Amino acid sequence: LNDSLAGSTATVVYVEDSPRPKLTIAWAGDSRAVVAGTNGTIKFVTPDHRPGLASEKARIDRLATDPSNRAVEDKKGQWRTAGLAVSRSLGDASVKEISPG
């Protein structure tokens, strides 16, 4: 395994206090931001980036020039693209298609 080609997912949250509290959230891959309320409620504030979601599958299939990089369902019912169970990530250079220009 060449870990220099490995990838990851990430979620970053920036909290601004003034003039009123504000969250700015950025994410890539199969990672989530969850906000917990003081009353015990939770809210998922980021949608998943998974190859089986219709919008992600359409995006992958539109951008993939190599058929092996299209979104496909494996024998266990798990959607994958280029062998990965996430449709967006940081890194994973061994499965990324490079577009010239």
C-alpha positions in Angstrom: 0.0 0.0 0.0 1.4 3.4 -1.0 0.0 5.7 1.6 1.1 8.8 -0.3 -1.9 8.1 -2.6 -4.4 7.6 0.2 -7.2 9.9 1.0 -9.5 11.1 3.7 -12.7 13.0 4.3 -13.1 16.1 6.4 -15.5 18.5 8.1 -14.4 21.9 9.2 -16.6 24.3 11.2 -15.9 28.0 11.8 -17.8 29.6 14.6 -18.3 33.4 14.5 -19.7 35.0 17.7 -20.4 38.6 16.6 -22.7 40.3 16.0 -24.7 37.0 16.5 -23.6 33.4 16.4 -23.0 32.0 12.9 -21.6 28.7 11.7 -19.7 28.3 8.4 -19.3 24.6 7.5 -17.2 23.0 4.7 -17.0 19.2 4.1 -15.9 16.6 1.7 -16.6 13.0 1.5 -18.5 10.7 3.9 -18.2 13.0 6.9 -20.9 15.0 8.7 -21.5 18.0 10.9 -24.2 17.6 13.5 -25.5 20.4 15.7 -26.7 19.4 19.2 -29.3 21.6 20.9 -29.3 22.4 24.6 -32.7 20.5 24.8 -31.1 17.3 23.5 -32.2 17.7 19.9 -29.8 17.0 17.1 -29.7 18.3 13.5 -27.6 16.9 10.6 -26.5 20.1 8.9 -24.5 18.6 6.0 -25.8 16.1 3.3 -23.8 13.0 2.6 -21.5 12.6 -0.4 -22.2 9.0 -1.3 -22.1 7.4 -4.7 -25.5 5.8 -4.4 -27.3 9.2 -4.0 -29.0 10.2 -7.3 -27.3 13.6 -7.4 -23.9 12.2 -6.7 -24.3 9.3 -9.1 -25.3 11.7 -11.9 -22.3 14.0 -11.1 -19.9 11.0 -11.1 -21.2 9.5 -14.3 -21.1 12.9 -16.0 -17.5 13.6 -15.0 -16.0 10.1 -15.3 -14.2 9.5 -18.6 -12.9 6.1 -17.5 -15.9 3.6 -17.2 -14.2 2.0 -14.2 -14.7 5.3 -12.3 -18.5 5.3 -12.7 -20.8 4.7 -9.7 -21.7 1.0 -9.4 -23.5 -1.1 -6.9 -21.4 -4.1 -5.6 -22.7 -7.5 -4.7 -23.4 -6.4 -1.1 -25.5 -3.5 -2.2 -22.9 -0.9 -1.4 -22.5 1.9 -4.0 -18.9 2.6 -5.0 -16.9 4.7 -7.4 -13.4 3.5 -8.4 -13.6 1.0 -5.6 -14.3 3.7 -2.9 -17.5 4.0 -0.9 -17.3 7.8 -0.9 -17.9 10.0 -3.9 -15.8 13.0 -2.7 -12.6 13.0 -0.8 -9.3 14.8 -0.2 -6.4 12.8 -1.8 -7.1 9.3 -3.2 -4.8 10.3 -6.1 -4.7 6.7 -7.4 -8.4 6.9 -8.4 -8.7 10.5 -9.5 -9.0 11.4 -13.1 -6.8 14.3 -14.1 -8.2 16.8 -16.5 -5.7 18.8 -18.6 -5.8 22.6 -18.3 
